[in-house]
Amino acid sequence: EDLGMRHRLWVYSGRRGVHCWVCDDEVRRWSPALRAAAVEYLSLVKGGAETVKKVNLSEPIHPFIRSVGTLQLLSPHWLQDAEPLPAHPQEHRELLQAEFPKKRDSVQRWELLRGRMERTRRAGGAGRTVPCYADWEVMLQFCFPRLDINVSKGVGHLLKSPFSVHPKTGRISVPLDLQRLDQFDPFAVPTISSLCHELDAASDDREDSGETEPKRRARDYKKTSLAPYVRVFEHFVEEMEHARRGELLRRSDLQGDF
């Protein structure tokens, strides 16, 4: 939304990742430099395995980070869903290092960290506070998506198309319905094996239907567990085509005015 991208198709990779196919005409013509700049703007977690602290925030906090990256999405689910804080923190600050092992679970460790952070905010003296975003930085480091920069900036980079098969899991790379995202189960996604069984069953059912072979084969997917994902894809394409026709009409009207 910050970058004006409208037509975004989210696709499960078949394993651990999610692909975002941006299909706006203008974006598809971006140069590698523009693509790299967009990824840089959206990247908050930076550094390899040797980097302990991968998120560093300072004033002023960008609205993108304040609204999308932390409070609205991460905070309500943090204690229920996030990975637990380790008994021995990676950054060996004396006070936390001494007290973390005494805490029973990650919730208590988190409250200790928050308490220390509040005291740090007030340490600036009378009438002045020192900004500290340690809680946001921890949440972002554990939970914010890691972006594949090379895939995003390289126009010739190898990509898996929607409905391809993941070579390690056998799961189909399926489009995601954002309106029902909470119901999505990656382990319930059709696999190449399950689809073969479903297609065999559909083939047995259609032998006496009286239809020609091409028509029967074209409809087979509707009898498999892949059908709802195909509908998501078709809906996306229809919306994109509708927007494209509207843009062509708008341009035609503008030309007519002259």
N, C-alpha and C positions, 0 to 999 in steps of 0.2 A: 504493500500500500504506500509506503514512503517513497518508493521509486516509480510509482504510477503503473505498476504491472497489474493488468486486469484478468487476463486469461491464464489461470494457473491450474494445471492438472497435477494432483498429488498421487503418486504411485508407490505402493509398497514394493521394496526391492526383491522380496522373496526370502530375505534373511534378517538383517538387522537395520537396514537403512530405509530411507524414504527419498524418492526422487521428486523434484518439482519441475515439471515441464512448463516453461513460460512461452506462450504461443502468440503473444502480441506481435503484430507485424513489425513495429518499430524495434522492439527488443531483439527480435531474430536477426536484425541487421546490425546489431552492435558489433563493434570491433573487439578483439581480445582485450585491449586496454580498458574499454568500458566495462566489459564483463568482469575483469579482475577488480576494478574499482567497486563494483556492486558487491562482490563477494567480500571484499575488505570491509565495506560498510556494515555488512551483516555478520561479520565474524567478531566474537567477543572472547572466545577461548583460544589462546595462542601459546604455542610452545610444545616441544616434544616431551618424551618420557623423562628426560633429565630436568625439565623445568618443574619446580615444585608449585609455584604460584603462577597460574595460567591466566588469571583475570586481575586486572588492576584498574580500579575506578578512582576518579578524582573529580573535583568540581571544575566546571559545572557538569552535572550528569546529563547526558544527551536524552531528549524525550523518548527516543527509541528504546534506550536501556531502561529508563524509569517506568515506562508503561508496559512494554511488551516483555522485556526480559526478566522482570523481577516481580513486582508487586501483584500485577493482575494474574499472572500465570503460575508462578512458582510458589509464592508464599502460602496460599491456601492448602497446597498439597505436600508441602515440604516434609513435615514430620511423619506423614503417613506413607509417602511413596519414595522419598529420596534415599540414596544409599546412606548407611549409618556413618557417623563420624568415628574415626578410629580412636582406640584407647590412647594411642600416642600420636599427637598431631604431627603432621609433616613439618610444620614450622615450629622449631623448638623454642618457643617463648617460655621463659622460666615459670611464670605463674600457671599457665595452662598445662605445661608439661608436668608440673607437680600435682595438679588437681584433677586432670582428666582421668587418670587411672582409678581414682576413687569413686567415679560416677558409675551408676548401675547400667545405663544404656545411653543411646545416642540422643534421646530427648533431653536427659539431664546435662549431657555435655553441651548440647546446643544452647540450653538456657544459661549455662555458665559462660559460654562464649558471648552470648547476647548481653549478659550482665556486665562483663568486662568491657565490652564495646561501649555500652552506655556510659560507663565511668570515663572511658577515653574521650567521649564526646564532650564531657563536662570539664575535662582537664585543662581547658584553655584559660581558665581564670574567670573572674567576675565579669558578667556581661558578654562573654565570648565563648563560643563552642568550637571544637575542633572536629570537622567532618570525619566520620569513619564509616566505611561501607563494607566492613569485614563480612557481615551476614550475607549481603547481596553477592559479594565476590565468591563466597563458599557455595551458595546456591547455584550461581551461574556456572561455576567450574564443574559441578557435578551434573547439572541438568540441562544446560543450554546446548543446542545441537552443534555438533562439529560438522563444518561444511567441507566438502571435497573441492578444493580450489581448482585443481587441475581439470576436473570434469567441467566445471562451470565456465572457466575462461577460455578453454581450447575448443574452437569450433569444429576441429577435426577429431576430437577425443572419442574413443570408442564408448558407446552407450548401449545399455540394454533397453530395448523397446518395451512399452506396456504389453503385457500378455506373453512375454518371453518366459523361459524357464530358468530358475536359478540353478546353476550347475551343481551346487553342493547340497542343497535342501530338496530340490525337485519341485519347490513351490512355484506357482505362477506369479509373475509380477503384475499385480492387479491394481486398478485405479481405486482410490479411496473416496467414499462418500462422506464429506465433511459434516453433513447434517447428522450422521449416525456414527461419528468417529468413536464415541465411547463404547459402542457395541462391537467394534472391530477386534477380531481375535486373529493374530498372525498365524497361530498354530492350526486354525480352522480353514486357512486358505487352500483352495484346490491344489493338488499336486498333479504332475503329469501322469502318475499311476492311477490316481482316483479318477481323473478325466477319461483315461482309456477304458476303465471299467464302466463308467457312466455312458460313454459313447457306444460301447458294445451292447449295453442293455437297451439303449435307444435304437440301435440297429435291429435288434431282435423285435422290438415293438412295432417298427415301421415296415416290416416286410410285406404286410398285406394291406397297406394304406391306400394303394392305387396311385400314389404320386410318382412322378418321374424321379430318377436318382438325384439329379442336381438340386431339385427343390427339397427333397428329403434331407440331403446332406447339409444344405444351407440352414435348415431349421434345427439340426441336431444340438447345437450349442444351447438352445433354449431349454433343453431337457437336462442340462447339467448344472452343477453348482457354480459354473462360471457365468451364468446368465445375468445375475444382478450386477456383476462387475462390468459386463458389456453394456448394460443399460446406463451405468454411471458414465462410461466413456462416450456413448452416443449422445447423452444429454449435454456433456461438455462440448462436443463438436457442434451440436445444434445451436447452443448459446453463442459460440464463437462465430458461426456462420450468420446468425441473426445480427450480431453486432457489426459484422463486416458489411452486410447489406445496408444496414442503417448508415454506416460511415460513407459508403458509396453514394447513397441517396443524398446525404448532407453535402458532399462535395459537388454533386450534380446541381443541387439547388444553388450553391454558392457561385458556380460557374454561370448559371442561368441569370443571376442577378446582374452580371456584367454584360 
